Structure formats: structure tokens, C-alpha cells
Amino acid sequence: MRTLQLGTSRIGYELKVYFRQGDTVFFTFLFPIMMLSIFAVAFSTSGNIGTAPDGSGGITVASFYVPGMVAAGMLLSGVQNLAVDIAAEKGDGTLKRLGGTPLPVFSYFMGKIGMVLLSSVLQVALLLLVARVAFNVELPSEPGKWLTFAWVFLFGVITSCVLGIALSALPRTGKSATAVIIPLVLVLQFISGVYLNFSQLPGWLQNFASIFPLKWMAQGMRSVFLPATFEAAEPSGAWDLGLVALVLGMWLVLGLALCKMTFKWIRKDT
């Protein structure tokens, strides 16, 4: 009970720290909303996507980009935010000081993951609100689609958190964390169907992107927000939600193993 109480108090602390950092809020919390707005406005005159030969049907550019922006927000909040944050705490001695206190490691991680979960819920709610009000994006009305959204979102955020914790061991110093982590995350977004139409990428690049979880998170979200006619554009011609769950589960297990091997209160090279 003491461990859970400490973890709960850490969630509140982490949320306060998170929203007091302007650059972090901009590049993680508001970034997907900003990118959706840019794409929706920039390509507003290009017509609908997926229209029939007779010119009917299709969806707006904003509707097409919503799934990718939701998936990007999950990745940014979990992988980028935690990897940079924990690496910085290692570099400035915060983790060393925490290691000298009775704070359990589980409580520390509970605070970090709880902060990401709550901020991600707020982020996706604001993103969908902007999409609906500002760009008239039609949101799903079927309960089954929202159920799919819930498990893909929860599974994706937790997996991203675990991978972010594991990646925090990669930067050599806290100052280099941003330069190391952000390019990796940015490349994944471009090859995983977030900013570019995944079906139009070369086959070898699609296969490479399929190794990583972001592609599957975006595919799961496409099954929620895009019409059924877009399912044929997927590499296998189907949403493959079972495969989405399998790949995310494998990355979650791998991330937990890496966390177990790499996380230390004190860096070995100090």
C-alpha cells in the first residue's frame, strides 16, 4: 500500500513538472494538434482522399490525418517524453538523489507512466475536439470502434512508456538526450504512415516500418477513424487488429526486458 501511495503522489508531481515545461508541452502535448492543423490547412484545396472514379465519396485531408496524429501523440508522450526526461534526470543527478531515498523503483515508474497516461488522454481528447470543431471531421459512432480505440490506445501508450524508459539509457549525457531521441522518433513517424500515406511508400520501406510498433499503432487507429473502404489500401488488404495486438505485445515484453537490464539509479560511468 505504501508503494502505491507513493506512486500516486508521484503522478501528481510528474504532471505538475510536465505542464510547467513549455518546450516539453509544445513538442509532445500540442505537437500532434499543430501538425494536424498544418496538414489540414495546407492541403485543404487538394480535394477529398479516396474518392470514387465518378468523384463521389472520399474523406477530407483532416480526416485522413487524424489516425496518424493520434498514434504520433502516443509515441511522443511515451517514447520521446520519457526517454528525454529520464535521461536528463540521470544527467543532473536527480535519479542518484532519488536512489538514496526510500522511494521504490515501482513507485517512480508508476509516477512516470501515470503522468503519460493522463496527459495522453487529455491530448487525444483535445486533438479530436479540434478535428471535429475546427475541421468538421466525422468521428466514429459505432461502440465497437470506440472499444478498438480504447485497447489500441491503452496498449500503445503503455508500450511506448516502457520503450521510452528503456531508450533513456541510450544517451550518454542528459544534454545529448534530445539530439539522440528526437531524430529516431521523427524518422519513425515518416516511415510509419503518420505524415505520409503508408500505402504509397516503397514495399521495402513498408516492411522495415512493420518491425516497429508505431506502424501498428497507426494501423489500429486507421481501423477506428477511416471508412471500411480504406482497409483495402493496407499492405495485407485488412486492418489485422490481431496482428496489431501481437506486435505491440512483443514490443512490450522486449521493452520490459530492456528496462530490467538497463535501468539504474546511478549511471555506471559516473
Accessible surface in RSA format (square Angstrom, percent):
REM  Atomic radii and reference values for relative SASA: ProtOr
REM  Chains: A
REM  Algorithm: Lee & Richards
REM  Probe-radius: 1.40
REM  Slices: 20
REM RES _ NUM      All-atoms   Total-Side   Main-Chain    Non-polar    All polar
REM                ABS   REL    ABS   REL    ABS   REL    ABS   REL    ABS   REL
RES MET A   1   167.46  86.7 131.83  87.2  35.63  84.8 106.64  90.7  60.82  80.6
RES ARG A   2   163.26  68.5 157.92  80.5   5.34  12.7  66.00  90.2  97.26  58.9
RES THR A   3    45.70  32.5  45.02  45.6   0.69   1.6  18.50  24.8  27.20  41.1
RES LEU A   4    85.23  47.5  85.01  60.8   0.22   0.6  85.23  59.9   0.00   0.0
RES GLN A   5    99.79  55.8  90.32  66.0   9.47  22.6  35.69  76.0  64.11  48.6
RES LEU A   6    40.64  22.6  40.13  28.7   0.51   1.3  40.61  28.5   0.03   0.1
RES GLY A   7     0.00   0.0   0.00   N/A   0.00   0.0   0.00   0.0   0.00   0.0
RES THR A   8    83.43  59.3  78.84  79.9   4.59  10.9  63.66  85.5  19.77  29.9
RES SER A   9    69.37  58.6  50.87  67.9  18.50  42.6  53.16 113.2  16.21  22.7
RES ARG A  10    31.78  13.3  31.39  16.0   0.39   0.9  11.63  15.9  20.15  12.2
RES ILE A  11    30.08  17.1  30.08  22.4   0.00   0.0  30.08  21.7   0.00   0.0
RES GLY A  12    30.79  38.0   0.00   N/A  30.79  38.0  29.40  80.7   1.38   3.1
RES TYR A  13   115.89  54.1 111.18  63.3   4.71  12.3  72.30  54.3  43.59  53.7
RES GLU A  14     3.98   2.3   3.30   2.5   0.68   1.6   0.00   0.0   3.98   3.3
RES LEU A  15    36.06  20.1  35.41  25.3   0.65   1.6  35.69  25.1   0.37   1.0
RES LYS A  16   126.76  61.8 119.67  73.4   7.09  16.9  68.90  62.0  57.86  61.6
RES VAL A  17    43.22  28.4  41.83  37.9   1.39   3.3  43.14  37.5   0.08   0.2
RES TYR A  18     6.58   3.1   3.55   2.0   3.03   7.9   6.00   4.5   0.58   0.7
RES PHE A  19    85.22  42.6  61.51  38.1  23.71  61.7  61.58  37.3  23.64  67.6
RES ARG A  20   189.68  79.6 154.87  78.9  34.81  82.9  61.17  83.6 128.50  77.9
RES GLN A  21    70.22  39.3  65.18  47.6   5.05  12.0  26.72  56.9  43.50  33.0
RES GLY A  22    54.82  67.6   0.00   N/A  54.82  67.6  40.49 111.1  14.32  32.1
RES ASP A  23    98.98  69.3  86.83  86.4  12.15  28.7  38.19  89.9  60.80  60.6
RES THR A  24    28.11  20.0  22.59  22.9   5.52  13.1  12.36  16.6  15.75  23.8
RES VAL A  25    23.57  15.5  23.57  21.3   0.00   0.0  23.57  20.5   0.00   0.0
RES PHE A  26    85.32  42.7  85.03  52.7   0.29   0.8  85.17  51.6   0.14   0.4
RES PHE A  27    99.00  49.5  97.47  60.4   1.53   4.0  97.47  59.1   1.53   4.4
RES THR A  28     3.73   2.7   3.73   3.8   0.00   0.0   3.73   5.0   0.00   0.0
RES PHE A  29    19.68   9.8  19.61  12.1   0.07   0.2  19.68  11.9   0.00   0.0
RES LEU A  30    68.59  38.2  68.16  48.8   0.43   1.1  68.20  47.9   0.39   1.0
RES PHE A  31    34.63  17.3  34.40  21.3   0.23   0.6  34.63  21.0   0.00   0.0
RES PRO A  32     1.16   0.8   0.27   0.2   0.89   3.2   1.16   1.0   0.00   0.0
RES ILE A  33    18.21  10.4  18.21  13.6   0.00   0.0  18.21  13.1   0.00   0.0
RES MET A  34    60.20  31.2  53.86  35.6   6.33  15.1  42.83  36.4  17.37  23.0
RES MET A  35    31.84  16.5  31.84  21.1   0.00   0.0  25.71  21.9   6.13   8.1
RES LEU A  36     0.12   0.1   0.12   0.1   0.00   0.0   0.12   0.1   0.00   0.0
RES SER A  37    33.27  28.1  32.76  43.7   0.51   1.2  24.10  51.3   9.17  12.8
RES ILE A  38    89.10  50.7  83.19  62.0   5.91  14.2  88.37  63.6   0.73   2.0
RES PHE A  39    30.48  15.2  30.48  18.9   0.00   0.0  30.48  18.5   0.00   0.0
RES ALA A  40     6.80   6.3   1.37   2.1   5.43  12.4   1.55   2.2   5.25  13.9
RES VAL A  41   100.97  66.4  91.63  83.0   9.33  22.5  93.89  81.6   7.08  19.2
RES ALA A  42    65.97  60.7  31.56  48.7  34.41  78.3  42.16  59.4  23.81  63.1
RES PHE A  43    91.26  45.7  89.27  55.3   1.99   5.2  91.04  55.2   0.22   0.6
RES SER A  44    76.95  65.0  44.25  59.1  32.70  75.3  35.30  75.2  41.65  58.4
RES THR A  45   132.52  94.3  97.60  98.9  34.92  83.2  76.83 103.2  55.69  84.2
RES SER A  46    77.81  65.8  38.25  51.1  39.56  91.1  45.04  95.9  32.77  45.9
RES GLY A  47    42.85  52.8   0.00   N/A  42.85  52.8  38.59 105.9   4.26   9.5
RES ASN A  48    75.06  51.8  53.23  51.4  21.84  52.6   2.65   6.4  72.42  70.0
RES ILE A  49    48.99  27.9  45.53  33.9   3.46   8.3  48.99  35.3   0.00   0.0
RES GLY A  50    54.52  67.2   0.00   N/A  54.52  67.2  26.59  73.0  27.93  62.5
RES THR A  51    62.50  44.5  38.60  39.1  23.90  57.0  11.44  15.4  51.06  77.2
RES ALA A  52    41.19  37.9  30.05  46.4  11.14  25.3  36.15  50.9   5.04  13.4
RES PRO A  53   151.96 110.7 106.96  97.5  44.99 163.5 120.74  99.7  31.22 194.0
RES ASP A  54   118.25  82.8  76.05  75.7  42.20  99.8  50.44 118.7  67.81  67.6
RES GLY A  55    57.45  70.8   0.00   N/A  57.45  70.8  31.24  85.7  26.21  58.7
RES SER A  56    60.22  50.9  51.30  68.5   8.91  20.5  47.00 100.1  13.22  18.5
RES GLY A  57    55.24  68.1   0.00   N/A  55.24  68.1  39.34 108.0  15.90  35.6
RES GLY A  58    30.32  37.4   0.00   N/A  30.32  37.4   1.99   5.5  28.34  63.5
RES ILE A  59    24.14  13.7  19.45  14.5   4.69  11.3  24.14  17.4   0.00   0.0
RES THR A  60    60.98  43.4  59.16  60.0   1.83   4.4  60.03  80.6   0.95   1.4
RES VAL A  61    10.17   6.7   7.86   7.1   2.31   5.6   7.86   6.8   2.31   6.3
RES ALA A  62     5.64   5.2   4.41   6.8   1.23   2.8   4.47   6.3   1.16   3.1
RES SER A  63    15.58  13.2  14.69  19.6   0.89   2.0   7.02  15.0   8.56  12.0
RES PHE A  64    31.38  15.7  25.34  15.7   6.04  15.7  25.34  15.4   6.04  17.3
RES TYR A  65    24.79  11.6  23.79  13.5   1.01   2.6   6.10   4.6  18.69  23.0
RES VAL A  66     0.16   0.1   0.16   0.1   0.00   0.0   0.16   0.1   0.00   0.0
RES PRO A  67     0.31   0.2   0.31   0.3   0.00   0.0   0.31   0.3   0.00   0.0
RES GLY A  68     4.21   5.2   0.00   N/A   4.21   5.2   2.40   6.6   1.81   4.1
RES MET A  69     0.61   0.3   0.61   0.4   0.00   0.0   0.00   0.0   0.61   0.8
RES VAL A  70     3.93   2.6   0.23   0.2   3.70   8.9   2.07   1.8   1.86   5.0
RES ALA A  71     0.00   0.0   0.00   0.0   0.00   0.0   0.00   0.0   0.00   0.0
RES ALA A  72     1.16   1.1   1.16   1.8   0.00   0.0   1.16   1.6   0.00   0.0
RES GLY A  73     1.29   1.6   0.00   N/A   1.29   1.6   1.29   3.5   0.00   0.0
RES MET A  74     1.49   0.8   0.90   0.6   0.59   1.4   1.00   0.8   0.49   0.7
RES LEU A  75     2.58   1.4   2.58   1.8   0.00   0.0   2.58   1.8   0.00   0.0
RES LEU A  76     3.38   1.9   3.38   2.4   0.00   0.0   3.38   2.4   0.00   0.0
RES SER A  77     1.63   1.4   1.63   2.2   0.00   0.0   0.35   0.7   1.29   1.8
RES GLY A  78     0.00   0.0   0.00   N/A   0.00   0.0   0.00   0.0   0.00   0.0
RES VAL A  79     6.89   4.5   6.89   6.2   0.00   0.0   6.89   6.0   0.00   0.0
RES GLN A  80    13.31   7.4  13.28   9.7   0.03   0.1   2.28   4.9  11.03   8.4
RES ASN A  81     8.70   6.0   5.30   5.1   3.40   8.2   2.87   6.9   5.83   5.6
RES LEU A  82     0.00   0.0   0.00   0.0   0.00   0.0   0.00   0.0   0.00   0.0
RES ALA A  83     0.00   0.0   0.00   0.0   0.00   0.0   0.00   0.0   0.00   0.0
RES VAL A  84    35.57  23.4  35.57  32.2   0.00   0.0  35.57  30.9   0.00   0.0
RES ASP A  85    29.28  20.5  25.37  25.3   3.91   9.2  10.64  25.0  18.64  18.6
RES ILE A  86     0.00   0.0   0.00   0.0   0.00   0.0   0.00   0.0   0.00   0.0
RES ALA A  87     2.90   2.7   1.12   1.7   1.77   4.0   1.32   1.9   1.58   4.2
RES ALA A  88    38.36  35.3  35.82  55.3   2.55   5.8  36.59  51.5   1.77   4.7
RES GLU A  89    22.87  13.1  22.87  17.3   0.00   0.0   8.58  16.6  14.29  11.7
RES LYS A  90    22.20  10.8   8.07   5.0  14.13  33.6   3.67   3.3  18.53  19.7
RES GLY A  91    46.87  57.8   0.00   N/A  46.87  57.8  14.41  39.5  32.47  72.7
RES ASP A  92    91.71  64.2  63.65  63.4  28.06  66.3  45.77 107.7  45.94  45.8
RES GLY A  93    17.83  22.0   0.00   N/A  17.83  22.0  17.35  47.6   0.48   1.1
RES THR A  94    33.09  23.5  32.98  33.4   0.11   0.3  24.06  32.3   9.03  13.6
RES LEU A  95     0.18   0.1   0.18   0.1   0.00   0.0   0.18   0.1   0.00   0.0
RES LYS A  96   124.01  60.5 117.16  71.9   6.85  16.3  61.04  54.9  62.97  67.1
RES ARG A  97   151.94  63.8 140.51  71.6  11.43  27.2  78.58 107.4  73.36  44.5
RES LEU A  98    28.64  16.0  28.54  20.4   0.10   0.3  28.58  20.1   0.07   0.2
RES GLY A  99    32.54  40.1   0.00   N/A  32.54  40.1   5.06  13.9  27.48  61.5
RES GLY A 100    72.19  89.0   0.00   N/A  72.19  89.0  36.37  99.8  35.82  80.2
RES THR A 101    63.55  45.2  47.96  48.6  15.58  37.1  50.90  68.4  12.65  19.1
RES PRO A 102   131.24  95.6 104.13  94.9  27.12  98.6 118.31  97.7  12.93  80.4
RES LEU A 103    23.10  12.9  13.37   9.6   9.73  24.5  14.52  10.2   8.58  23.1
RES PRO A 104    41.58  30.3  31.18  28.4  10.40  37.8  41.58  34.3   0.00   0.0
RES VAL A 105    57.27  37.7  53.31  48.3   3.95   9.5  53.31  46.3   3.95  10.7
RES PHE A 106   123.00  61.5 117.05  72.5   5.95  15.5 119.87  72.7   3.13   9.0
RES SER A 107     0.00   0.0   0.00   0.0   0.00   0.0   0.00   0.0   0.00   0.0
RES TYR A 108     0.00   0.0   0.00   0.0   0.00   0.0   0.00   0.0   0.00   0.0
RES PHE A 109    36.29  18.2  36.29  22.5   0.00   0.0  36.29  22.0   0.00   0.0
RES MET A 110    49.53  25.6  41.32  27.3   8.21  19.5  47.59  40.5   1.94   2.6
RES GLY A 111     0.00   0.0   0.00   N/A   0.00   0.0   0.00   0.0   0.00   0.0
RES LYS A 112     0.05   0.0   0.05   0.0   0.00   0.0   0.00   0.0   0.05   0.1
RES ILE A 113    38.98  22.2  38.98  29.0   0.00   0.0  38.98  28.1   0.00   0.0
RES GLY A 114     9.85  12.1   0.00   N/A   9.85  12.1   9.13  25.1   0.72   1.6
RES MET A 115     3.02   1.6   3.02   2.0   0.00   0.0   3.02   2.6   0.00   0.0
RES VAL A 116     0.03   0.0   0.03   0.0   0.00   0.0   0.03   0.0   0.00   0.0
RES LEU A 117    44.25  24.6  44.20  31.6   0.06   0.1  44.25  31.1   0.00   0.0
RES LEU A 118    88.03  49.0  87.04  62.3   0.99   2.5  87.12  61.2   0.90   2.4
RES SER A 119     1.21   1.0   0.98   1.3   0.23   0.5   0.66   1.4   0.54   0.8
RES SER A 120     0.54   0.5   0.25   0.3   0.29   0.7   0.25   0.5   0.29   0.4
RES VAL A 121    77.63  51.1  77.61  70.3   0.02   0.0  77.61  67.4   0.02   0.1
RES LEU A 122    98.02  54.6  95.05  68.0   2.96   7.4  95.18  66.8   2.83   7.6
RES GLN A 123     6.22   3.5   6.22   4.5   0.00   0.0   1.16   2.5   5.06   3.8
RES VAL A 124    13.24   8.7  12.41  11.2   0.83   2.0  13.24  11.5   0.00   0.0
RES ALA A 125    56.03  51.5  44.31  68.4  11.72  26.7  50.96  71.8   5.08  13.5
RES LEU A 126    62.51  34.8  59.42  42.5   3.10   7.8  62.02  43.6   0.49   1.3
RES LEU A 127     1.88   1.0   1.88   1.3   0.00   0.0   1.88   1.3   0.00   0.0
RES LEU A 128    16.52   9.2  16.38  11.7   0.14   0.4  16.50  11.6   0.02   0.1
RES LEU A 129   104.22  58.0  99.41  71.1   4.82  12.1 103.58  72.7   0.64   1.7
RES VAL A 130    34.27  22.6  31.46  28.5   2.81   6.8  34.27  29.8   0.00   0.0
RES ALA A 131     0.00   0.0   0.00   0.0   0.00   0.0   0.00   0.0   0.00   0.0
RES ARG A 132    93.43  39.2  90.01  45.9   3.42   8.1  25.80  35.3  67.63  41.0
RES VAL A 133   115.08  75.7  85.70  77.6  29.38  70.8  91.35  79.4  23.73  64.4
RES ALA A 134    65.49  60.2  29.78  46.0  35.71  81.2  38.51  54.2  26.98  71.5
RES PHE A 135    46.07  23.0  30.68  19.0  15.39  40.0  37.31  22.6   8.76  25.1
RES ASN A 136   103.96  71.7  95.19  92.0   8.77  21.1  28.28  68.1  75.68  73.1
RES VAL A 137     3.69   2.4   3.65   3.3   0.04   0.1   3.69   3.2   0.00   0.0
RES GLU A 138   123.57  70.9 111.34  84.2  12.23  29.1  59.16 114.4  64.40  52.6
RES LEU A 139    54.41  30.3  35.37  25.3  19.03  47.8  35.91  25.2  18.49  49.8
RES PRO A 140    20.35  14.8   1.68   1.5  18.66  67.8  11.96   9.9   8.38  52.1
RES SER A 141   100.31  84.8  70.89  94.6  29.42  67.8  49.96 106.4  50.35  70.5
RES GLU A 142    88.11  50.6  86.34  65.3   1.78   4.2  46.24  89.4  41.88  34.2
RES PRO A 143   112.70  82.1 103.13  94.0   9.57  34.8 108.64  89.7   4.07  25.3
RES GLY A 144    45.40  56.0   0.00   N/A  45.40  56.0  37.26 102.3   8.13  18.2
RES LYS A 145    59.09  28.8  56.91  34.9   2.18   5.2  38.08  34.3  21.01  22.4
RES TRP A 146    83.61  33.6  79.82  38.6   3.79   8.9  71.19  38.0  12.42  20.1
RES LEU A 147   126.54  70.5 121.97  87.3   4.57  11.5 125.59  88.2   0.95   2.6
RES THR A 148    21.24  15.1  21.07  21.4   0.17   0.4   3.05   4.1  18.19  27.5
RES PHE A 149    24.22  12.1  24.22  15.0   0.00   0.0  24.22  14.7   0.00   0.0
RES ALA A 150    50.51  46.4  43.95  67.8   6.57  14.9  48.15  67.8   2.36   6.3
RES TRP A 151    79.68  32.0  73.84  35.7   5.85  13.7  65.95  35.2  13.73  22.3
RES VAL A 152     0.00   0.0   0.00   0.0   0.00   0.0   0.00   0.0   0.00   0.0
RES PHE A 153    17.39   8.7  17.39  10.8   0.00   0.0  17.39  10.5   0.00   0.0
RES LEU A 154    91.81  51.1  91.81  65.7   0.00   0.0  91.81  64.5   0.00   0.0
RES PHE A 155    52.77  26.4  49.27  30.5   3.50   9.1  52.31  31.7   0.46   1.3
RES GLY A 156     0.00   0.0   0.00   N/A   0.00   0.0   0.00   0.0   0.00   0.0
RES VAL A 157     0.00   0.0   0.00   0.0   0.00   0.0   0.00   0.0   0.00   0.0
RES ILE A 158    54.78  31.2  54.78  40.8   0.00   0.0  54.78  39.4   0.00   0.0
RES THR A 159     0.41   0.3   0.41   0.4   0.00   0.0   0.41   0.5   0.00   0.0
RES SER A 160     2.36   2.0   1.41   1.9   0.95   2.2   0.95   2.0   1.41   2.0
RES CYS A 161     0.00   0.0   0.00   0.0   0.00   0.0   0.00   0.0   0.00   0.0
RES VAL A 162     5.80   3.8   5.80   5.3   0.00   0.0   5.80   5.0   0.00   0.0
RES LEU A 163    17.42   9.7  17.21  12.3   0.21   0.5  17.21  12.1   0.21   0.6
RES GLY A 164     0.00   0.0   0.00   N/A   0.00   0.0   0.00   0.0   0.00   0.0
RES ILE A 165     5.99   3.4   4.26   3.2   1.73   4.2   4.26   3.1   1.73   4.7
RES ALA A 166     9.80   9.0   2.63   4.1   7.18  16.3   2.89   4.1   6.91  18.3
RES LEU A 167    53.65  29.9  52.54  37.6   1.11   2.8  53.65  37.7   0.00   0.0
RES SER A 168     0.16   0.1   0.16   0.2   0.00   0.0   0.00   0.0   0.16   0.2
RES ALA A 169    34.93  32.1  17.59  27.1  17.34  39.4  18.86  26.6  16.07  42.6
RES LEU A 170    94.34  52.5  78.94  56.5  15.40  38.7  83.46  58.6  10.88  29.3
RES PRO A 171     1.17   0.8   0.00   0.0   1.17   4.2   0.72   0.6   0.44   2.7
RES ARG A 172   158.44  66.5 153.10  78.0   5.33  12.7  70.89  96.9  87.55  53.1
RES THR A 173    72.75  51.7  68.26  69.2   4.49  10.7  65.99  88.6   6.76  10.2
RES GLY A 174    17.71  21.8   0.00   N/A  17.71  21.8   6.37  17.5  11.35  25.4
RES LYS A 175   205.62 100.3 172.01 105.5  33.60  80.0 123.41 111.1  82.20  87.6
RES SER A 176    35.86  30.3  31.43  41.9   4.43  10.2  34.97  74.5   0.89   1.2
RES ALA A 177     0.18   0.2   0.18   0.3   0.00   0.0   0.18   0.2   0.00   0.0
RES THR A 178    68.04  48.4  67.43  68.4   0.61   1.5  45.09  60.6  22.95  34.7
RES ALA A 179    73.63  67.7  52.46  81.0  21.17  48.1  61.87  87.1  11.76  31.2
RES VAL A 180    48.95  32.2  41.17  37.3   7.78  18.7  46.07  40.0   2.88   7.8
RES ILE A 181     0.01   0.0   0.01   0.0   0.00   0.0   0.01   0.0   0.00   0.0
RES ILE A 182    57.25  32.6  57.09  42.5   0.16   0.4  57.09  41.1   0.16   0.4
RES PRO A 183    64.69  47.1  60.93  55.5   3.76  13.7  64.69  53.4   0.00   0.0
RES LEU A 184    84.13  46.9  81.54  58.3   2.59   6.5  82.70  58.1   1.43   3.8
RES VAL A 185     2.02   1.3   1.99   1.8   0.03   0.1   2.02   1.8   0.00   0.0
RES LEU A 186    74.85  41.7  74.66  53.4   0.19   0.5  74.66  52.4   0.19   0.5
RES VAL A 187    86.17  56.7  84.19  76.2   1.98   4.8  86.17  74.9   0.00   0.0
RES LEU A 188    31.58  17.6  31.58  22.6   0.00   0.0  31.58  22.2   0.00   0.0
RES GLN A 189     3.24   1.8   3.24   2.4   0.00   0.0   0.00   0.0   3.24   2.5
RES PHE A 190    86.94  43.5  86.37  53.5   0.57   1.5  86.37  52.4   0.57   1.6
RES ILE A 191    16.48   9.4  16.46  12.3   0.02   0.1  16.48  11.9   0.00   0.0
RES SER A 192     0.00   0.0   0.00   0.0   0.00   0.0   0.00   0.0   0.00   0.0
RES GLY A 193    11.71  14.4   0.00   N/A  11.71  14.4   0.10   0.3  11.61  26.0
RES VAL A 194     2.47   1.6   0.00   0.0   2.47   6.0   0.00   0.0   2.47   6.7
RES TYR A 195     8.13   3.8   5.55   3.2   2.58   6.7   4.56   3.4   3.57   4.4
RES LEU A 196    83.70  46.6  79.42  56.8   4.28  10.8  82.03  57.6   1.66   4.5
RES ASN A 197    41.77  28.8  33.74  32.6   8.04  19.4   8.74  21.0  33.04  31.9
RES PHE A 198     8.72   4.4   5.63   3.5   3.09   8.0   5.63   3.4   3.09   8.8
RES SER A 199    47.85  40.4  22.48  30.0  25.37  58.4  15.97  34.0  31.88  44.7
RES GLN A 200   144.32  80.7 111.40  81.4  32.92  78.4  39.64  84.4 104.68  79.4
RES LEU A 201    22.00  12.3  15.24  10.9   6.76  17.0  15.35  10.8   6.64  17.9
RES PRO A 202    66.41  48.4  54.21  49.4  12.20  44.3  66.41  54.8   0.00   0.0
RES GLY A 203    46.79  57.7   0.00   N/A  46.79  57.7  33.42  91.7  13.37  29.9
RES TRP A 204   178.12  71.5 166.55  80.6  11.57  27.2 153.06  81.6  25.06  40.7
RES LEU A 205    31.88  17.8  31.88  22.8   0.00   0.0  31.88  22.4   0.00   0.0
RES GLN A 206    23.34  13.0  23.22  17.0   0.11   0.3   3.11   6.6  20.23  15.3
RES ASN A 207   105.67  72.9  98.00  94.7   7.67  18.5  26.96  64.9  78.71  76.1
RES PHE A 208    94.59  47.3  90.98  56.4   3.61   9.4  94.14  57.1   0.45   1.3
RES ALA A 209     0.00   0.0   0.00   0.0   0.00   0.0   0.00   0.0   0.00   0.0
RES SER A 210    31.95  27.0  24.77  33.1   7.18  16.5  17.09  36.4  14.85  20.8
RES ILE A 211    99.03  56.4  87.98  65.5  11.05  26.6  94.95  68.4   4.08  11.1
RES PHE A 212    49.48  24.8  49.48  30.6   0.00   0.0  49.48  30.0   0.00   0.0
RES PRO A 213     6.39   4.7   6.39   5.8   0.00   0.0   6.39   5.3   0.00   0.0
RES LEU A 214     0.01   0.0   0.01   0.0   0.00   0.0   0.01   0.0   0.00   0.0
RES LYS A 215     5.83   2.8   5.83   3.6   0.00   0.0   0.00   0.0   5.83   6.2
RES TRP A 216    18.20   7.3  18.20   8.8   0.00   0.0  18.20   9.7   0.00   0.0
RES MET A 217     0.49   0.3   0.49   0.3   0.00   0.0   0.00   0.0   0.49   0.7
RES ALA A 218     0.01   0.0   0.01   0.0   0.00   0.0   0.01   0.0   0.00   0.0
RES GLN A 219     2.08   1.2   2.08   1.5   0.00   0.0   0.00   0.0   2.08   1.6
RES GLY A 220     0.00   0.0   0.00   N/A   0.00   0.0   0.00   0.0   0.00   0.0
RES MET A 221     0.00   0.0   0.00   0.0   0.00   0.0   0.00   0.0   0.00   0.0
RES ARG A 222    21.09   8.9  21.09  10.7   0.00   0.0  17.35  23.7   3.74   2.3
RES SER A 223     9.82   8.3   2.80   3.7   7.01  16.2   2.44   5.2   7.37  10.3
RES VAL A 224     0.97   0.6   0.18   0.2   0.80   1.9   0.33   0.3   0.64   1.7
RES PHE A 225    20.02  10.0   2.98   1.8  17.05  44.4   3.65   2.2  16.38  46.9
RES LEU A 226     3.53   2.0   2.24   1.6   1.29   3.3   2.88   2.0   0.65   1.7
RES PRO A 227    49.93  36.4  41.17  37.5   8.76  31.8  49.48  40.8   0.45   2.8
RES ALA A 228    75.95  69.8  62.08  95.8  13.87  31.6  63.27  89.1  12.68  33.6
RES THR A 229   114.04  81.1  89.57  90.8  24.47  58.3  89.71 120.5  24.33  36.8
RES PHE A 230    26.01  13.0  21.36  13.2   4.66  12.1  25.02  15.2   1.00   2.8
RES GLU A 231    50.82  29.2  50.82  38.4   0.00   0.0   6.97  13.5  43.85  35.8
RES ALA A 232    81.91  75.3  59.70  92.1  22.21  50.5  61.40  86.5  20.51  54.3
RES ALA A 233    52.64  48.4  33.22  51.3  19.43  44.2  44.75  63.0   7.89  20.9
RES GLU A 234    13.72   7.9   7.51   5.7   6.20  14.8   1.88   3.6  11.84   9.7
RES PRO A 235    77.91  56.8  33.27  30.3  44.64 162.3  45.02  37.2  32.88 204.4
RES SER A 236    76.06  64.3  37.82  50.5  38.23  88.1  48.08 102.4  27.98  39.2
RES GLY A 237    38.53  47.5   0.00   N/A  38.53  47.5  17.12  47.0  21.41  48.0
RES ALA A 238    33.76  31.0  33.76  52.1   0.00   0.0  33.76  47.5   0.00   0.0
RES TRP A 239    28.93  11.6  28.52  13.8   0.41   1.0  20.24  10.8   8.69  14.1
RES ASP A 240    47.13  33.0  33.24  33.1  13.89  32.9  11.38  26.8  35.75  35.7
RES LEU A 241    53.64  29.9  48.72  34.9   4.92  12.4  48.88  34.3   4.75  12.8
RES GLY A 242    59.23  73.0   0.00   N/A  59.23  73.0  43.72 120.0  15.51  34.7
RES LEU A 243    75.64  42.1  69.07  49.4   6.57  16.5  70.84  49.8   4.79  12.9
RES VAL A 244     0.00   0.0   0.00   0.0   0.00   0.0   0.00   0.0   0.00   0.0
RES ALA A 245    34.31  31.5  30.98  47.8   3.33   7.6  31.26  44.0   3.05   8.1
RES LEU A 246   103.19  57.5  96.02  68.7   7.18  18.0 102.60  72.1   0.59   1.6
RES VAL A 247    19.19  12.6  19.19  17.4   0.00   0.0  19.19  16.7   0.00   0.0
RES LEU A 248     0.00   0.0   0.00   0.0   0.00   0.0   0.00   0.0   0.00   0.0
RES GLY A 249    18.51  22.8   0.00   N/A  18.51  22.8  18.37  50.4   0.14   0.3
RES MET A 250   119.64  62.0 109.68  72.6   9.96  23.7 101.66  86.4  17.98  23.8
RES TRP A 251    49.19  19.7  48.43  23.4   0.76   1.8  43.13  23.0   6.06   9.8
RES LEU A 252    35.56  19.8  35.56  25.4   0.00   0.0  35.56  25.0   0.00   0.0
RES VAL A 253   102.65  67.5 101.74  92.1   0.91   2.2 101.74  88.4   0.91   2.5
RES LEU A 254    82.82  46.1  79.28  56.7   3.54   8.9  82.55  58.0   0.27   0.7
RES GLY A 255     0.00   0.0   0.00   N/A   0.00   0.0   0.00   0.0   0.00   0.0
RES LEU A 256    98.05  54.6  92.28  66.0   5.77  14.5  92.59  65.0   5.46  14.7
RES ALA A 257    47.20  43.4  37.98  58.6   9.22  21.0  46.29  65.2   0.90   2.4
RES LEU A 258    59.42  33.1  59.42  42.5   0.00   0.0  59.42  41.7   0.00   0.0
RES CYS A 259    13.78  10.4  11.43  12.7   2.35   5.5   9.57  24.3   4.21   4.5
RES LYS A 260   175.09  85.4 153.17  94.0  21.93  52.2 103.01  92.7  72.08  76.8
RES MET A 261   124.68  64.6 100.79  66.7  23.89  56.9  66.19  56.3  58.49  77.5
RES THR A 262    49.95  35.5  35.42  35.9  14.54  34.6  40.08  53.8   9.88  14.9
RES PHE A 263    23.32  11.7  11.37   7.0  11.95  31.1  12.64   7.7  10.68  30.6
RES LYS A 264    86.59  42.2  83.31  51.1   3.28   7.8  71.46  64.3  15.13  16.1
RES TRP A 265    50.69  20.3  44.48  21.5   6.21  14.6  32.38  17.3  18.31  29.7
RES ILE A 266    87.14  49.6  77.35  57.6   9.79  23.6  79.25  57.1   7.89  21.4
RES ARG A 267    40.76  17.1  29.59  15.1  11.17  26.6  20.18  27.6  20.58  12.5
RES LYS A 268   185.13  90.3 145.63  89.4  39.51  94.1  98.32  88.5  86.82  92.5
RES ASP A 269    83.94  58.8  41.19  41.0  42.75 101.1  44.78 105.4  39.16  39.1
RES THR A 270   121.28  86.3  51.70  52.4  69.59 165.8  78.62 105.6  42.66  64.5
END  Absolute sums over single chains surface
CHAIN  1 A    12814.4      10344.4       2470.0       9280.8       3533.6
END  Absolute sums over all chains
TOTAL         12814.4      10344.4       2470.0       9280.8       3533.6
